[in-house]
Structures are given as structure tokens and as C-alpha cells.
């Protein structure tokens, strides 16, 4: 299931600015949420956090990148759920 979640959030979580509120990132996040709603199962917060963290943990650091990537992934999982 994590693989399907990762595919659904790829449009947002593959960008090194995934954590920002920039209009492009917000649009990508909305697209990811839309993709998640199309899955055959509703992902849990834990599954979302894991999928987000796995995808974003190795992205290049940008100015403003959260110090605690795992905590930021958890916060986004809560927000998305």
C-alpha cells in the first residue's frame, strides 16, 4: 500500500520545496490529495507519514527545509488525513 501512496503523492513529494506554502507547492499538494482520494483504500495517518518521509528524506535541502523531516512528514500526514 505504501507504494500506491507514494505514487499518489509523487507530484508533490518529489519537489525539494514540498514543505512550502508557495502557490505551486500548494497546487501540487492539492493534486496529491486528489490522487489519494482516488485510491481504493483510505490511507491511514501512519501510512501517509511513512510514504511522505520515505519520499522526501533524501531530497536536496533548500533554504527553509525543516530540520526534523520526520516531524514535518507527520504534520503533513495529519493535515492531509
ZILINFEN-V688475 format. One record per residue. N is the residue number from 0. RES is the residue in one small letter. PHI is phi in degrees with one decimal (NA if undefined). PSI is psi in degrees with one decimal (NA if undefined). Layout:
# ZILINFEN-V688475
<<N RES PHI PSI> <N RES PHI PSI>>
This chain:
# ZILINFEN-V688475
<<0 x NA -33.9> <1 x -59.9 -38.1> <2 x -60.4 -43.6> <3 x -65.4 -38.4> <4 x -65.7 -43.6> <5 x -60.1 -41.1> <6 x -64.0 -38.5> <7 x -67.5 -33.6> <8 x -96.4 0.1> <9 x -52.8 -39.6> <10 x -61.3 -24.3> <11 x -107.1 -49.1> <12 x -78.7 -1.4> <13 x -93.1 -3.2> <14 x -94.6 135.5> <15 x -67.3 -7.9> <16 x -106.9 22.4> <17 x -52.7 -28.5> <18 x -86.6 -7.6> <19 x -85.7 167.1> <20 x -101.8 15.6> <21 x -56.4 143.2> <22 x -52.0 -37.3> <23 x -67.4 -43.6> <24 x -67.1 -38.4> <25 x -63.4 -39.7> <26 x -65.5 -42.3> <27 x -63.2 -38.9> <28 x -64.8 -42.4> <29 x -61.1 -39.9> <30 x -63.9 -40.9> <31 x -63.1 -43.4> <32 x -61.9 -42.0> <33 x -60.7 -43.3> <34 x -62.9 -39.6> <35 x -63.8 -36.5> <36 x -66.6 -21.2> <37 x -84.7 -9.7> <38 x -66.5 155.8> <39 x -75.1 -5.3> <40 x -141.7 146.2> <41 x -83.1 117.3> <42 x -66.0 144.4> <43 x -80.8 167.0> <44 x -59.1 -41.6> <45 x -63.1 -44.4> <46 x -64.2 -42.5> <47 x -61.8 -47.0> <48 x -58.2 -47.1> <49 x -61.1 -46.3> <50 x -64.1 -43.2> <51 x -63.9 -49.7> <52 x -59.5 -46.5> <53 x -57.8 -40.4> <54 x -75.3 -38.4> <55 x -96.2 -14.5> <56 x -62.3 -27.9> <57 x -105.5 9.1> <58 x -69.9 153.9> <59 x -61.6 142.3> <60 x -74.9 134.2> <61 x -115.3 165.5> <62 x -58.0 125.8> <63 x 93.4 -2.6> <64 x -58.0 131.8> <65 x -56.9 140.6> <66 x -65.9 -37.1> <67 x -110.3 90.7> <68 x -60.9 -40.6> <69 x -62.8 -41.3> <70 x -66.1 -41.7> <71 x -63.7 -39.8> <72 x -62.0 -40.8> <73 x -63.7 -43.4> <74 x -62.6 -40.5> <75 x -69.0 -37.0> <76 x -60.8 -42.7> <77 x -63.9 -45.0> <78 x -61.7 -43.3> <79 x -69.7 -42.2> <80 x -65.9 NA>>
